[in-house]
Amino acid sequence: MKRKNAISAVLAVVMVTAAVLPGCGANENDGKTEIEILQYKPEAAAYFDQVEDEFNATHDDIHLTISSPNDASTIMRTRFVRNDYPDIIGIGGDINYSYYVDADILADISDYEGLADINPTYVDILESLEIVPTEGTYGVPYVANAAGILYNRDMFEEHGWKIPETWSELMDLCEEIQSEGILPFYFGFRDTWTCLAPWNALVVGLAPSDTCQQVNAGETTFSDQYRETAEKCLKLLDYGPDDPFAYGYNDACTAFANGESAMYPIGSYAVPQIQQVNPDMNIDSFVMPGNDDASKNTLNSGVDLLFSVTAACKNKEAAYEVLDFLLEDENIQAYIDDQNAIPCKSGDFTLSPALDGMTSFIEAGNMTDYQDHYYPSEMAADALIQTFLINGDVDDFLTTFDTSWQRYNRDIIREVQEYNEEHGTAD
């Protein structure tokens, strides 16, 4: 059984109106079943336009419309309130997905046969996002990204620098690079969201993957779990520009592309931006080694795009046919090539050379989700981290993080604790 507490004002309205669902997918155009996808990746709009055209050219009984608007998340919420549901939504594997599952907006697609082809690690990552254990499956992971450290492969080869596998080796490498008059890192921390990249890449190896769930259950605190991550994130600043907050994301991408630093702690999503500046740059990446036990290294990877059928969709069979088309190998490969993504589907795909250093982790399924995927947006965790990195006060940061979490996550905390009281704490 699942409780539906008021996660937010918008979703409260959605839950009130969810009982009256429109006939999405039931309208017909010249005898064709209409299926609409609303997806949140405007940077991939050209890809989805092509998918729409190819699907419609090869299907006589279904007409597909794919919308890729700016600020799609806001548009989705507005449409949910108006009871105007698309048949399929394309969203990220983050707290919004958690909210939609909890609010009964998404359909259980456990019977969708295409799930059998999805890498089980990414299916597990989606399941772990559920606020309380919920029977069923509510999303098809499509593509993922990864965060770690991008590096200039040519520069490394020229200087004979070796890829670090432990925190001590990373610190030694930074000292070596710095001693040769080269800046180890660029950051781009003027943009608050970039502060989450090294944070997420460090915390997956230093704190339990279910830290947020444990905090919600009242079993631990961030002060207990995040201290080492905070201290090491702060330490990285010693190897960046004198003022790491003077430069934004675009500045950092440009500087790294121009060889002004040897490394850049950011996600794989930055590679296209970097290559716009320097198309010939030889980029590779490695997992952030957060501790001194290399066996504990894990790739920080999460679901960047998933597809969910809404509970309002009247024709799941047609929606499943659309999902089948999206999951065809050639379409996934086209998305990978266009967006430098990682496929969530198992298979023989060609990844960007910039992911060479992460491939062994992907193949082994040694991947751990971004912890910020559990952070409520109202909490502005990225700004909290940026403020901490500016003032350097670890104790104040951890106290503030705990306090903010209790303030902005109180509905979820209540729901989790009520669930655990009734059912017992889930393993």
C-alpha positions as a Markdown table, in Angstrom:
| # | Residue | x | y | z |
|---|---|---|---|---|
| 1 | Met | 0.0 | 0.0 | 0.0 |
| 2 | Lys | 1.2 | 3.5 | -0.8 |
| 3 | Arg | 0.4 | 6.7 | 1.0 |
| 4 | Lys | 0.0 | 9.9 | -1.0 |
| 5 | Asn | 1.1 | 12.8 | 1.2 |
| 6 | Ala | 1.3 | 16.3 | -0.2 |
| 7 | Ile | 4.7 | 16.4 | -1.8 |
| 8 | Ser | 4.2 | 19.9 | -3.2 |
| 9 | Ala | 1.4 | 22.2 | -3.8 |
| 10 | Val | 1.3 | 21.3 | -7.5 |
| 11 | Leu | 1.3 | 17.6 | -6.9 |
| 12 | Ala | -1.3 | 17.9 | -4.2 |
| 13 | Val | -3.6 | 19.3 | -6.9 |
| 14 | Val | -2.6 | 16.6 | -9.3 |
| 15 | Met | -3.5 | 13.9 | -6.7 |
| 16 | Val | -6.9 | 15.5 | -6.1 |
| 17 | Thr | -7.7 | 15.5 | -9.8 |
| 18 | Ala | -6.0 | 12.2 | -10.7 |
| 19 | Ala | -9.2 | 10.2 | -10.4 |
| 20 | Val | -10.6 | 12.0 | -13.5 |
| 21 | Leu | -8.3 | 11.0 | -16.3 |
| 22 | Pro | -8.8 | 12.1 | -19.9 |
| 23 | Gly | -8.6 | 9.7 | -22.8 |
| 24 | Cys | -5.0 | 10.3 | -23.8 |
| 25 | Gly | -4.1 | 8.2 | -26.8 |
| 26 | Ala | -7.7 | 7.5 | -27.7 |
| 27 | Asn | -8.1 | 10.3 | -30.2 |
| 28 | Glu | -7.7 | 9.3 | -33.8 |
| 29 | Asn | -6.4 | 11.1 | -36.8 |
| 30 | Asp | -7.4 | 9.6 | -40.1 |
| 31 | Gly | -8.0 | 6.3 | -38.3 |
| 32 | Lys | -4.7 | 6.4 | -36.5 |
| 33 | Thr | -4.2 | 6.2 | -32.8 |
| 34 | Glu | -2.5 | 9.4 | -31.5 |
| 35 | Ile | 0.4 | 9.0 | -29.1 |
| 36 | Glu | 2.1 | 12.1 | -27.6 |
| 37 | Ile | 5.5 | 12.2 | -25.9 |
| 38 | Leu | 6.5 | 15.2 | -23.9 |
| 39 | Gln | 10.2 | 15.0 | -23.1 |
| 40 | Tyr | 12.5 | 17.3 | -21.1 |
| 41 | Lys | 15.7 | 17.3 | -23.2 |
| 42 | Pro | 15.5 | 20.3 | -25.6 |
| 43 | Glu | 19.1 | 19.9 | -26.6 |
| 44 | Ala | 18.0 | 16.6 | -28.2 |
| 45 | Ala | 15.1 | 18.1 | -30.1 |
| 46 | Ala | 16.6 | 17.4 | -33.5 |
| 47 | Tyr | 17.1 | 13.8 | -32.6 |
| 48 | Phe | 13.5 | 13.5 | -31.5 |
| 49 | Asp | 12.2 | 15.3 | -34.5 |
| 50 | Gln | 13.9 | 12.7 | -36.6 |
| 51 | Val | 12.5 | 9.8 | -34.5 |
| 52 | Glu | 9.0 | 11.3 | -34.9 |
| 53 | Asp | 9.4 | 11.5 | -38.7 |
| 54 | Glu | 10.8 | 8.0 | -39.1 |
| 55 | Phe | 8.1 | 6.5 | -36.8 |
| 56 | Asn | 5.3 | 8.1 | -38.6 |
| 57 | Ala | 6.7 | 7.1 | -42.0 |
| 58 | Thr | 6.8 | 3.5 | -41.0 |
| 59 | His | 3.6 | 3.1 | -39.0 |
| 60 | Asp | 0.2 | 3.2 | -40.6 |
| 61 | Asp | -1.9 | 2.8 | -37.4 |
| 62 | Ile | -0.2 | 5.2 | -35.0 |
| 63 | His | 0.6 | 8.8 | -35.3 |
| 64 | Leu | 3.4 | 10.0 | -33.0 |
| 65 | Thr | 4.0 | 13.6 | -31.8 |
| 66 | Ile | 7.1 | 14.4 | -29.7 |
| 67 | Ser | 7.4 | 17.7 | -28.0 |
| 68 | Ser | 10.8 | 18.9 | -26.7 |
| 69 | Pro | 10.0 | 22.3 | -25.1 |
| 70 | Asn | 12.3 | 24.5 | -23.0 |
| 71 | Asp | 11.3 | 24.1 | -19.3 |
| 72 | Ala | 9.4 | 20.9 | -20.0 |
| 73 | Ser | 9.2 | 20.1 | -16.3 |
| 74 | Thr | 7.1 | 23.2 | -15.6 |
| 75 | Ile | 5.0 | 22.5 | -18.6 |
| 76 | Met | 4.4 | 18.9 | -17.4 |
| 77 | Arg | 3.2 | 20.1 | -14.0 |
| 78 | Thr | 1.0 | 22.7 | -15.5 |
| 79 | Arg | -0.6 | 20.1 | -17.8 |
| 80 | Phe | -1.0 | 17.6 | -15.0 |
| 81 | Val | -2.9 | 20.2 | -13.0 |
| 82 | Arg | -5.1 | 20.8 | -16.0 |
| 83 | Asn | -5.7 | 17.1 | -16.4 |
| 84 | Asp | -4.1 | 17.3 | -19.8 |
| 85 | Tyr | -1.7 | 14.3 | -19.7 |
| 86 | Pro | 0.6 | 13.2 | -22.5 |
| 87 | Asp | 0.7 | 9.5 | -23.2 |
| 88 | Ile | 4.4 | 9.2 | -22.5 |
| 89 | Ile | 6.8 | 11.5 | -20.6 |
| 90 | Gly | 10.5 | 11.6 | -21.0 |
| 91 | Ile | 12.2 | 12.8 | -17.8 |
| 92 | Gly | 15.3 | 12.4 | -15.7 |
| 93 | Gly | 15.8 | 9.8 | -13.0 |
| 94 | Asp | 15.6 | 12.3 | -10.1 |
| 95 | Ile | 13.3 | 13.4 | -7.4 |
| 96 | Asn | 10.6 | 14.4 | -9.9 |
| 97 | Tyr | 10.3 | 10.8 | -11.0 |
| 98 | Ser | 9.9 | 10.0 | -7.3 |
| 99 | Tyr | 7.1 | 12.5 | -6.9 |
| 100 | Tyr | 5.3 | 11.2 | -10.0 |
| 101 | Val | 5.4 | 7.6 | -8.9 |
| 102 | Asp | 4.2 | 8.6 | -5.4 |
| 103 | Ala | 1.3 | 10.7 | -6.9 |
| 104 | Asp | 0.0 | 7.8 | -9.1 |
| 105 | Ile | 0.7 | 9.8 | -12.3 |
| 106 | Leu | 2.6 | 7.0 | -14.0 |
| 107 | Ala | 1.3 | 3.6 | -15.2 |
| 108 | Asp | 2.8 | 0.3 | -14.0 |
| 109 | Ile | 4.5 | -1.1 | -17.0 |
| 110 | Ser | 5.8 | -4.3 | -15.5 |
| 111 | Asp | 4.2 | -6.1 | -18.5 |
| 112 | Tyr | 6.4 | -4.2 | -21.0 |
| 113 | Glu | 8.6 | -6.9 | -22.6 |
| 114 | Gly | 11.3 | -4.3 | -23.5 |
| 115 | Leu | 12.3 | -4.0 | -19.9 |
| 116 | Ala | 14.1 | -7.4 | -20.2 |
| 117 | Asp | 16.7 | -5.7 | -22.4 |
| 118 | Ile | 17.5 | -2.9 | -19.9 |
| 119 | Asn | 20.7 | -3.1 | -17.9 |
| 120 | Pro | 19.5 | -4.3 | -14.4 |
| 121 | Thr | 21.6 | -1.7 | -12.6 |
| 122 | Tyr | 19.6 | 1.2 | -14.1 |
| 123 | Val | 16.3 | -0.5 | -13.4 |
| 124 | Asp | 17.5 | -0.9 | -9.7 |
| 125 | Ile | 18.5 | 2.8 | -9.7 |
| 126 | Leu | 15.0 | 3.8 | -10.7 |
| 127 | Glu | 13.5 | 1.5 | -8.1 |
| 128 | Ser | 15.6 | 3.0 | -5.4 |
| 129 | Leu | 14.2 | 6.5 | -6.1 |
| 130 | Glu | 10.8 | 5.4 | -4.9 |
| 131 | Ile | 9.8 | 7.3 | -1.8 |
| 132 | Val | 8.4 | 4.2 | -0.3 |
| 133 | Pro | 8.6 | 0.7 | -1.8 |
| 134 | Thr | 6.0 | 0.6 | -4.6 |
| 135 | Glu | 4.9 | -2.6 | -6.3 |
| 136 | Gly | 5.4 | -2.4 | -10.1 |
| 137 | Thr | 7.7 | -0.7 | -12.6 |
| 138 | Tyr | 7.1 | 2.8 | -13.7 |
| 139 | Gly | 9.8 | 3.8 | -16.1 |
| 140 | Val | 12.0 | 2.5 | -18.9 |
| 141 | Pro | 15.6 | 3.8 | -18.5 |
| 142 | Tyr | 16.8 | 5.0 | -21.9 |
| 143 | Val | 20.2 | 6.7 | -21.6 |
| 144 | Ala | 22.5 | 7.6 | -18.7 |
| 145 | Asn | 25.4 | 9.9 | -18.1 |
| 146 | Ala | 28.4 | 9.7 | -15.8 |
| 147 | Ala | 30.4 | 12.1 | -13.6 |
| 148 | Gly | 34.0 | 11.7 | -12.7 |
| 149 | Ile | 37.1 | 13.5 | -14.0 |
| 150 | Leu | 37.6 | 14.3 | -17.6 |
| 151 | Tyr | 41.3 | 14.6 | -18.6 |
| 152 | Asn | 43.4 | 15.7 | -21.5 |
| 153 | Arg | 44.7 | 12.4 | -22.8 |
| 154 | Asp | 47.4 | 13.9 | -25.0 |
| 155 | Met | 48.7 | 16.0 | -22.1 |
| 156 | Phe | 48.8 | 13.0 | -19.8 |
| 157 | Glu | 50.7 | 10.9 | -22.4 |
| 158 | Glu | 53.1 | 13.7 | -23.0 |
| 159 | His | 54.0 | 14.0 | -19.3 |
| 160 | Gly | 53.7 | 10.3 | -18.5 |
| 161 | Trp | 51.1 | 10.9 | -15.8 |
| 162 | Lys | 49.2 | 7.8 | -14.6 |
| 163 | Ile | 45.5 | 7.5 | -13.9 |
| 164 | Pro | 45.0 | 7.6 | -10.1 |
| 165 | Glu | 43.0 | 4.8 | -8.5 |
| 166 | Thr | 43.0 | 6.1 | -4.9 |
| 167 | Trp | 42.6 | 9.5 | -3.2 |
| 168 | Ser | 46.3 | 9.6 | -2.3 |
| 169 | Glu | 47.3 | 8.9 | -5.9 |
| 170 | Leu | 45.0 | 11.7 | -7.0 |
| 171 | Met | 46.5 | 14.1 | -4.6 |
| 172 | Asp | 50.0 | 13.1 | -5.6 |
| 173 | Leu | 49.1 | 13.5 | -9.3 |
| 174 | Cys | 47.7 | 17.0 | -8.6 |
| 175 | Glu | 51.0 | 17.9 | -6.9 |
| 176 | Glu | 53.0 | 16.6 | -9.8 |
| 177 | Ile | 50.9 | 18.4 | -12.4 |
| 178 | Gln | 51.1 | 21.6 | -10.3 |
| 179 | Ser | 54.9 | 21.3 | -10.0 |
| 180 | Glu | 55.2 | 21.3 | -13.7 |
| 181 | Gly | 53.5 | 24.7 | -13.9 |
| 182 | Ile | 50.1 | 23.3 | -15.1 |
| 183 | Leu | 46.8 | 23.9 | -13.5 |
| 184 | Pro | 45.3 | 20.5 | -12.4 |
| 185 | Phe | 41.6 | 21.5 | -12.4 |
| 186 | Tyr | 39.1 | 23.9 | -13.8 |
| 187 | Phe | 35.8 | 24.0 | -12.0 |
| 188 | Gly | 33.2 | 26.5 | -13.2 |
| 189 | Phe | 31.8 | 27.1 | -9.7 |
| 190 | Arg | 30.3 | 30.5 | -10.5 |
| 191 | Asp | 27.4 | 28.4 | -11.7 |
| 192 | Thr | 26.0 | 26.8 | -8.6 |
| 193 | Trp | 25.0 | 23.5 | -10.3 |
| 194 | Thr | 28.5 | 22.7 | -11.3 |
| 195 | Cys | 29.4 | 22.3 | -7.6 |
| 196 | Leu | 27.3 | 19.1 | -7.6 |
| 197 | Ala | 29.6 | 17.4 | -10.2 |
| 198 | Pro | 32.7 | 16.7 | -7.9 |
| 199 | Trp | 30.4 | 16.4 | -4.9 |
| 200 | Asn | 28.4 | 13.6 | -6.5 |
| 201 | Ala | 31.4 | 11.9 | -7.9 |
| 202 | Leu | 33.1 | 11.9 | -4.4 |
| 203 | Val | 30.1 | 10.9 | -2.3 |
| 204 | Val | 29.3 | 7.7 | -4.2 |
| 205 | Gly | 32.5 | 6.2 | -2.9 |
| 206 | Leu | 32.5 | 7.8 | 0.6 |
| 207 | Ala | 28.9 | 7.5 | 1.9 |
| 208 | Pro | 26.2 | 4.7 | 1.6 |
| 209 | Ser | 24.2 | 4.9 | -1.6 |
| 210 | Asp | 21.0 | 5.0 | 0.5 |
| 211 | Thr | 22.2 | 7.8 | 2.7 |
| 212 | Cys | 19.1 | 10.0 | 1.9 |
| 213 | Gln | 16.7 | 7.1 | 2.5 |
| 214 | Gln | 18.5 | 6.4 | 5.9 |
| 215 | Val | 18.1 | 10.1 | 6.8 |
| 216 | Asn | 14.4 | 10.0 | 5.9 |
| 217 | Ala | 14.0 | 7.0 | 8.1 |
| 218 | Gly | 15.7 | 8.7 | 11.0 |
| 219 | Glu | 18.5 | 6.2 | 11.0 |
| 220 | Thr | 21.4 | 8.7 | 10.4 |
| 221 | Thr | 22.3 | 12.3 | 9.6 |
| 222 | Phe | 24.2 | 14.0 | 6.9 |
| 223 | Ser | 26.5 | 15.3 | 9.5 |
| 224 | Asp | 27.5 | 11.7 | 10.2 |
| 225 | Gln | 27.7 | 10.6 | 6.5 |
| 226 | Tyr | 28.9 | 13.6 | 4.5 |
| 227 | Arg | 31.9 | 15.0 | 6.5 |
| 228 | Glu | 34.6 | 13.2 | 4.5 |
| 229 | Thr | 33.0 | 14.2 | 1.2 |
| 230 | Ala | 32.8 | 17.8 | 2.3 |
| 231 | Glu | 36.4 | 17.9 | 3.4 |
| 232 | Lys | 37.7 | 16.3 | 0.2 |
| 233 | Cys | 35.5 | 18.4 | -2.0 |
| 234 | Leu | 37.1 | 21.5 | -0.3 |
| 235 | Lys | 40.6 | 20.0 | -0.8 |
| 236 | Leu | 40.1 | 19.9 | -4.5 |
| 237 | Leu | 40.1 | 23.7 | -4.5 |
| 238 | Asp | 43.8 | 23.7 | -3.7 |
| 239 | Tyr | 44.4 | 22.5 | -7.3 |
| 240 | Gly | 42.2 | 24.9 | -9.2 |
| 241 | Pro | 42.3 | 28.6 | -10.2 |
| 242 | Asp | 43.0 | 31.2 | -7.6 |
| 243 | Asp | 39.3 | 32.1 | -7.6 |
| 244 | Pro | 37.3 | 29.1 | -8.7 |
| 245 | Phe | 34.1 | 31.0 | -8.3 |
| 246 | Ala | 35.0 | 33.6 | -10.9 |
| 247 | Tyr | 34.4 | 31.2 | -13.8 |
| 248 | Gly | 31.2 | 29.6 | -14.9 |
| 249 | Tyr | 30.5 | 26.3 | -16.8 |
| 250 | Asn | 31.1 | 27.7 | -20.2 |
| 251 | Asp | 34.3 | 29.3 | -19.0 |
| 252 | Ala | 35.6 | 26.1 | -17.6 |
| 253 | Cys | 34.7 | 24.1 | -20.7 |
| 254 | Thr | 36.5 | 26.6 | -22.8 |
| 255 | Ala | 39.6 | 26.7 | -20.6 |
| 256 | Phe | 39.8 | 22.9 | -20.5 |
| 257 | Ala | 39.3 | 22.7 | -24.3 |
| 258 | Asn | 42.2 | 25.2 | -24.7 |
| 259 | Gly | 44.6 | 23.2 | -22.6 |
| 260 | Glu | 44.5 | 25.5 | -19.6 |
| 261 | Ser | 44.0 | 22.6 | -17.2 |
| 262 | Ala | 44.9 | 19.0 | -17.3 |
| 263 | Met | 41.6 | 17.8 | -15.7 |
| 264 | Tyr | 38.0 | 18.9 | -15.3 |
| 265 | Pro | 35.7 | 17.2 | -12.6 |
| 266 | Ile | 32.4 | 17.2 | -14.5 |
| 267 | Gly | 30.0 | 14.8 | -16.1 |
| 268 | Ser | 30.2 | 13.2 | -19.5 |
| 269 | Tyr | 27.5 | 15.7 | -20.6 |
| 270 | Ala | 30.2 | 18.4 | -20.9 |
| 271 | Val | 32.1 | 16.7 | -23.7 |
| 272 | Pro | 30.0 | 18.1 | -26.6 |
| 273 | Gln | 30.3 | 21.6 | -25.2 |
| 274 | Ile | 34.1 | 21.2 | -24.9 |
| 275 | Gln | 34.4 | 19.8 | -28.4 |
| 276 | Gln | 32.5 | 22.7 | -29.8 |
| 277 | Val | 35.5 | 24.8 | -28.7 |
| 278 | Asn | 38.1 | 22.2 | -29.7 |
| 279 | Pro | 36.7 | 19.4 | -31.9 |
| 280 | Asp | 40.1 | 17.7 | -32.1 |
| 281 | Met | 40.7 | 17.5 | -28.3 |
| 282 | Asn | 41.6 | 14.0 | -27.2 |
| 283 | Ile | 39.4 | 13.6 | -24.1 |
| 284 | Asp | 39.2 | 10.6 | -21.8 |
| 285 | Ser | 37.8 | 10.2 | -18.3 |
| 286 | Phe | 38.2 | 8.2 | -15.1 |
| 287 | Val | 36.2 | 7.5 | -12.0 |
| 288 | Met | 36.7 | 9.9 | -9.1 |
| 289 | Pro | 38.8 | 7.9 | -6.6 |
| 290 | Gly | 37.4 | 9.2 | -3.3 |
| 291 | Asn | 39.1 | 6.9 | -0.9 |
| 292 | Asp | 42.3 | 4.9 | -0.5 |
| 293 | Asp | 40.7 | 1.5 | -1.2 |
| 294 | Ala | 40.5 | 1.2 | -5.0 |
| 295 | Ser | 38.1 | -1.7 | -4.7 |
| 296 | Lys | 35.5 | 0.8 | -3.3 |
| 297 | Asn | 35.6 | 2.9 | -6.5 |
| 298 | Thr | 32.3 | 3.1 | -8.3 |
| 299 | Leu | 31.1 | 5.1 | -11.3 |
| 300 | Asn | 28.8 | 7.9 | -10.5 |
| 301 | Ser | 26.1 | 7.2 | -13.1 |
| 302 | Gly | 22.4 | 7.9 | -13.2 |
| 303 | Val | 19.5 | 7.7 | -15.6 |
| 304 | Asp | 19.6 | 10.9 | -17.7 |
| 305 | Leu | 16.5 | 10.1 | -19.7 |
| 306 | Leu | 13.7 | 7.6 | -19.0 |
| 307 | Phe | 10.3 | 7.1 | -20.6 |
| 308 | Ser | 7.1 | 6.6 | -18.5 |
| 309 | Val | 3.7 | 5.9 | -19.7 |
| 310 | Thr | 1.1 | 8.0 | -17.9 |
| 311 | Ala | -1.7 | 6.4 | -16.0 |
| 312 | Ala | -4.0 | 8.4 | -18.2 |
| 313 | Cys | -2.9 | 6.7 | -21.4 |
| 314 | Lys | -5.8 | 4.8 | -22.9 |
| 315 | Asn | -3.8 | 2.7 | -25.3 |
| 316 | Lys | -0.8 | 1.1 | -23.6 |
| 317 | Glu | -0.3 | -1.2 | -26.6 |
| 318 | Ala | 0.3 | 1.7 | -28.9 |
| 319 | Ala | 2.5 | 3.4 | -26.3 |
| 320 | Tyr | 4.5 | 0.2 | -26.0 |
| 321 | Glu | 4.9 | 0.1 | -29.8 |
| 322 | Val | 6.4 | 3.6 | -29.6 |
| 323 | Leu | 8.8 | 2.5 | -26.8 |
| 324 | Asp | 9.8 | -0.5 | -28.9 |
| 325 | Phe | 10.8 | 1.9 | -31.7 |
| 326 | Leu | 12.7 | 4.2 | -29.4 |
| 327 | Leu | 14.6 | 1.2 | -28.0 |
| 328 | Glu | 15.7 | -0.1 | -31.4 |
| 329 | Asp | 19.5 | -0.3 | -31.4 |
| 330 | Glu | 20.0 | 2.1 | -34.3 |
| 331 | Asn | 17.9 | 4.8 | -32.6 |
| 332 | Ile | 19.7 | 4.4 | -29.3 |
| 333 | Gln | 23.1 | 4.6 | -31.1 |
| 334 | Ala | 21.9 | 7.7 | -32.9 |
| 335 | Tyr | 21.1 | 9.3 | -29.5 |
| 336 | Ile | 24.5 | 8.2 | -28.1 |
| 337 | Asp | 26.3 | 9.8 | -31.0 |
| 338 | Asp | 24.3 | 13.0 | -30.8 |
| 339 | Gln | 24.4 | 13.5 | -27.0 |
| 340 | Asn | 27.5 | 11.6 | -25.8 |
| 341 | Ala | 25.3 | 9.4 | -23.7 |
| 342 | Ile | 25.5 | 5.9 | -22.2 |
| 343 | Pro | 22.8 | 3.4 | -23.2 |
| 344 | Cys | 20.7 | 1.9 | -20.5 |
| 345 | Lys | 19.8 | -1.0 | -22.9 |
| 346 | Ser | 22.3 | -3.9 | -22.9 |
| 347 | Gly | 23.9 | -4.5 | -26.2 |
| 348 | Asp | 26.8 | -3.8 | -28.5 |
| 349 | Phe | 26.9 | 0.0 | -28.7 |
| 350 | Thr | 29.7 | 2.3 | -29.6 |
| 351 | Leu | 30.4 | 4.8 | -26.9 |
| 352 | Ser | 32.4 | 8.0 | -27.1 |
| 353 | Pro | 36.1 | 7.6 | -26.7 |
| 354 | Ala | 35.8 | 10.2 | -23.9 |
| 355 | Leu | 34.2 | 7.3 | -21.8 |
| 356 | Asp | 37.0 | 4.8 | -22.4 |
| 357 | Gly | 38.2 | 5.1 | -18.8 |
| 358 | Met | 34.8 | 4.3 | -17.5 |
| 359 | Thr | 33.8 | 1.5 | -19.8 |
| 360 | Ser | 35.0 | -1.3 | -17.4 |
| 361 | Phe | 32.7 | 0.1 | -14.7 |
| 362 | Ile | 29.8 | 0.3 | -17.1 |
| 363 | Glu | 30.3 | -3.3 | -18.3 |
| 364 | Ala | 30.6 | -4.6 | -14.8 |
| 365 | Gly | 27.4 | -2.8 | -13.7 |
| 366 | Asn | 29.5 | -1.0 | -11.0 |
| 367 | Met | 27.5 | 2.2 | -11.0 |
| 368 | Thr | 26.0 | 4.3 | -8.2 |
| 369 | Asp | 23.3 | 7.0 | -8.7 |
| 370 | Tyr | 23.8 | 10.7 | -8.1 |
| 371 | Gln | 22.8 | 11.5 | -4.5 |
| 372 | Asp | 21.5 | 14.8 | -5.6 |
| 373 | His | 18.8 | 12.9 | -7.5 |
| 374 | Tyr | 17.2 | 12.6 | -4.0 |
| 375 | Tyr | 17.6 | 16.3 | -3.1 |
| 376 | Pro | 14.4 | 18.4 | -3.2 |
| 377 | Ser | 14.9 | 21.3 | -5.6 |
| 378 | Glu | 13.5 | 23.8 | -3.0 |
| 379 | Met | 16.5 | 23.0 | -0.8 |
| 380 | Ala | 18.9 | 24.4 | -3.4 |
| 381 | Ala | 21.7 | 21.9 | -2.3 |
| 382 | Asp | 23.9 | 23.2 | -5.1 |
| 383 | Ala | 23.9 | 26.7 | -3.6 |
| 384 | Leu | 24.5 | 25.2 | -0.1 |
| 385 | Ile | 27.6 | 23.4 | -1.4 |
| 386 | Gln | 28.8 | 26.5 | -3.3 |
| 387 | Thr | 28.4 | 28.7 | -0.1 |
| 388 | Phe | 30.3 | 26.0 | 1.9 |
| 389 | Leu | 33.2 | 25.9 | -0.7 |
| 390 | Ile | 33.4 | 29.7 | -0.5 |
| 391 | Asn | 33.6 | 29.9 | 3.3 |
| 392 | Gly | 35.2 | 26.5 | 4.1 |
| 393 | Asp | 33.2 | 25.9 | 7.3 |
| 394 | Val | 32.5 | 22.1 | 7.3 |
| 395 | Asp | 30.6 | 22.0 | 10.6 |
| 396 | Asp | 28.3 | 24.9 | 9.6 |
| 397 | Phe | 27.7 | 23.3 | 6.2 |
| 398 | Leu | 26.7 | 19.9 | 7.6 |
| 399 | Thr | 24.4 | 21.5 | 10.2 |
| 400 | Thr | 22.8 | 23.6 | 7.6 |
| 401 | Phe | 22.4 | 20.6 | 5.3 |
| 402 | Asp | 20.6 | 18.6 | 8.0 |
| 403 | Thr | 18.4 | 21.5 | 9.0 |
| 404 | Ser | 17.5 | 22.3 | 5.4 |
| 405 | Trp | 16.7 | 18.7 | 4.7 |
| 406 | Gln | 14.3 | 18.5 | 7.6 |
| 407 | Arg | 12.6 | 21.7 | 6.4 |
| 408 | Tyr | 12.2 | 20.9 | 2.7 |
| 409 | Asn | 11.7 | 17.2 | 3.0 |
| 410 | Arg | 9.3 | 17.0 | 5.9 |
| 411 | Asp | 6.4 | 15.5 | 3.9 |
| 412 | Ile | 8.6 | 12.7 | 2.5 |
| 413 | Ile | 10.2 | 12.1 | 5.9 |
| 414 | Arg | 6.7 | 11.7 | 7.4 |
| 415 | Glu | 5.6 | 9.4 | 4.7 |
| 416 | Val | 8.7 | 7.2 | 5.0 |
| 417 | Gln | 8.5 | 6.9 | 8.7 |
| 418 | Glu | 4.7 | 6.2 | 8.7 |
| 419 | Tyr | 5.4 | 3.5 | 6.1 |
| 420 | Asn | 8.1 | 2.0 | 8.2 |
| 421 | Glu | 6.0 | 2.0 | 11.3 |
| 422 | Glu | 3.3 | 0.1 | 9.4 |
| 423 | His | 5.4 | -2.3 | 7.4 |
| 424 | Gly | 8.8 | -2.4 | 9.1 |
| 425 | Thr | 11.9 | -0.8 | 7.7 |
| 426 | Ala | 12.5 | -2.2 | 4.2 |
| 427 | Asp | 15.9 | -3.9 | 3.6 |
